[in-house]
Amino acid sequence: MFNIYSFLLNKNNVTLLCNPILMKIYTLKAKQHLPISVKEAWKFLSNPNNLKIITPEYMGFEIISGADREMYPGQIIQYIVTPIAGIKTKWVTEITHVEENKYFVDEQRFGPYALWHHKHFIKEINGGIEMEDIIDYKVPFGILGQCIHPFIVKPKLKEIFQYREKKLIELFGTITNKTNNSILFS
């Protein structure tokens, strides 16, 4: 009979499960159109304190430190989040690149993912702006993480981005004759 505890206690099995070479990098791409100016979008999106507004309440999102100044490269922001099953975790991100009114990049330094690299782009379009997020991420636990990705991680990320879309529409409205959201995974 298979015993998961015996399996996990074997160092070779854990090494196989958590081998970084075997860990797939996933990509999430999301786009949303809003009837606001680039400057208004930048002012809202580049303020880490606004993350709480566009994050589902059940995630228990709370900034611990690092959001007390305007965004800059090298900024470290610490959060507490409750992503799954009421389990609280600390998430530490670094703002690595910033070009005002155009884009910024945040990268996880510590947290729930093996890798999290999130690019935020803003560009002017007819009637407003297009926000584009490109997130490259790895789930932890190697093959085991890849097995749970389609059932837990991917649906949760999709749900979070759908919630964000809804909240941004409540705050800023929609552009007439524009499809508001696309969330793609690869």
N, C-alpha and C positions, 0 to 999 in steps of 0.2 A: 504494500500500500504506500502511495506517495505521501510524504510528510513535508509540508512546506517549510516548517521550522528547521528540519534537518538539512534541507536543500539550501536554505539561506545561511545556515551556520557554516557551510562548506565555503571556504574562502575562494576557491576556484569558480564556484557558481556565482557568487556575488560579483567577482571580477568580470565574468562574462556578461551578467545582467547590466552592469554599470559601465561597460567599456565605451569610452567616448567615440571610438571609431564606428561602433554600431549604432550610435544615436543619430537619428534622422533630424535634419533641420527642417522645420515647417515654416511656411510663410503665410501670413494673413495680410490681405490688402483690403482696405475699406476706403470708400469715397463718399462724401456727402457735400451737397450744395446748399449754401445758405445765402439769404438776401442781405448781406452785410458787407461792409468794406473790409479790405485786407487789414487795415489798422485796427478795426474793431475786433476782427477775428483774432489777430495776434494778441491784442490786449487780454482777451479772455483765455485763449488756449495756452499762452505762455506763462500764465499765472498758476503755479502748482496748487494754490488754494482752491481753484475752481474744479479740480479733479473730483472733489467730494460731491459737487453738484451733479456731475454727469456719471457717477458710479452708483450702481444699485445699493440701496441701504443695507440689504442683507450681507453685503461684503464687509461691513464694519470698517470702512476706510477712514483712517485717521492719520494725519501728518504729525510725526513726532518732532522733526526738526528739518531745517534747511530751506524752508519756503518763505523766509522773512525778507528776501531781497528779490529784485528783478533778476530774471533768468540770465545765467552766464555760463560759459564753458568751465567745467570743473566743479560746478555746484553739486553737492551731495544732498539728496533728499531722503529722509527715512520715513517709512510708513508702517502702519500696522494694517493688515488686511485679513479677512476671513474668507478665503476663496472657496473652500469645500468643507461641508459637514461641520461647520462651527469651529474649525481648527484655525486659531489665530497664528499668523506668522509675520515676521518682520521682513519688509522689502526695502532694500537700499538701492537707489538708482543714482547715476551720475549723468548730468547734462554734459555731453561730450562735444557737441557742435551747436552753434547758434548763428543764424543769419537773420537778423531782425526783419520781420514781415514776410519771410520766405520759408524758413524751416528751422527745426531743431531736432536733436537726436538725444534720446535717453537710453542708457544701457544699465541693465541690472548688474549690481556688484555682488549683492547677496539677496537671496529670496527663493521663491518657490520654483523657479525655472533653472535648468542647467545653463541656458543662454536666453537672454532677452535683449534684443536690439531693435528699438522702436524709432522710426523716422516719421516726423510730422511735417507735412508740406502744406502750404497755403498759396493759392494762386488766384488771381483775379479772372473772372469769367463774365460773360454777359449777364447782368442782373445781380451780381454778387461775387461769391468766392467758391472755390472748390477746395475742400480739405481732403487730403489723402494721407492715410496712415499705411505704412509698410512695416510689418513686424516680422522679424526673423527670430524664431525661438526653438529651443530644444526642451523637451520634457525630461525630468530626471528619471533615474532607475532603468536606463537602457531599454532593452527589449520589453520589459514589463511596462515601462512608461509608454512605449509605442503602442502596446496592446490596449492601454486604457485611454490613450489620446482620443480616438474617435468616439468614445462613449462618455467621457467626462470632460476632458480639457477643451476639445474643439467646440462642443455644444455650449460650454460655459463661456468661452471667449465670444462666440457668436451672440449669445444672450446679452453679454456686457456691451457689445458694440451696438446691438439693437436698442438697448436701453439708452445708451449715449445719444443715438440718433434721435430718439423720441424726445429726450430732454433738450437737445439743441434746437429741435423744431419748436418746442414750447417756448424757449427763450428768444429765438430769433426768427421763426417763421420758415416758409419755404419759397423757393423760386418757382413761379408759374411755368408749366410745361417742362420741368426738369425732373428726371428720375432722381429721387433723393438719396438713395443708399445702394451701395453694392458692397457685399462682404464676400470675399473669395479666399479660399484656402488652397494651398498647394504644398 
